[in-house]
Amino acid sequence: MSATLFESFKLNSTLTLSNKILMAPLTRCMADDELVPTQTMADYYARRADAGLIISEATIIRPDAQGYPNTPGLYTQAQIEGWKVVTAAVKEKGGKIFAQLWHTGRVAHSYFFPGGEVISASNLGLEGNLSRMRELTYQTPKAATTADISQLVEDYAIAAANAIEAGFDGVEIHGANGYLVDQFLHHSSNNRTDDYGQTPENMSRFALEVIDAISERIGSDRTAIRLSPGAYFNIEPDSRDRQVFDYLLSQLEPRNLAFIHLGIFDDSMEFDYLGGKASSYLRQHYNQTIVGVGSYTAETGSEAISNDKFDLLAIGRAFIANPDYVEKVRNGLELTEYEDGMLKELV
Ligand code: FNR
């Protein structure tokens, strides 16, 4: 029933995946205190190397990008060396791996970078407590100046070059789930009045600058982005966001990216202003490769691919519970059910 998932897929002239199952990016907070990936992480990823493509857990591009404890980085030589061990372990098993590049913007906390400032599109803060450090409350961010924006774009590009040096096959820009890139794309977090605010063209500018700087450095064939046109996490929806994504997707179409990956937890969610599911909206506005995700099983995901809803399927929680997910699905074996308690250990 899930045979479609086991067909190979040509992403572009340089990358062919051995099957259509991606391991979704999954933050596990288990890098060491210098935010260097560990041998345990290498073993964890290598056990999942039979996915068509692994997307790494979100990996910060510089210190003020951090909003969760022990998330790995890609800005020091030690972090690059740590990732080399991970990518080599995945390659030895015949796998492919992209790095997910992350700046959390206003979801960051200066607890992780003492003396530094939290930065975002605007000075509009989140309410409440950090999700994995409940004792900390969100801070009001500083609105990035245009000089800050130029530096951020450069730092994304440097992190992408570092990812290639570390042996990754490419990068996925984390433009989803209410983090920095997404904060520019939604009206509830962006009230700028300069070239980066108010109109769809301006609100898309930062995302496009990051994409172009990275593509120039490592090639568009190795550059992907994750997007959440439907606001559902760390951000409030606004019906005007629709026009921003309409414009952004029209601009991404000719850029020959490796893929666009939807960012969502449950793709049965419907968004009024998108006219239904976020995946259907993406399909209507983008004709290249789309990665679907969000509470799919191998069966429902395979059916969605067969019905042309998207091209590739990312699997998150089931990959935490089942290192041998691909093998189990291929052989029709029963899967272990995911539970939050499994996050305590890297198995
Ligand atoms: C996530 N997700 C996520 N997304 C992302 O873009 N970067 C990340 O680092 C993480 N981290 C993360 C950690 C944990 C513990 C969970 C459960 C989820 C979201 C993930 O990639 C995926 O979109 C969702 O889990 C939905 O897919 P499943 O789990 O329904 O297959």
Residues whose N, C-alpha, C, O or C-beta is under 5 A from the ligand:
A	BS01	FNR	A24 P25 L26 T27 E57 A58 I264 F265 V293 G294 S295 Y296 A314 I315 G316 R317 A318
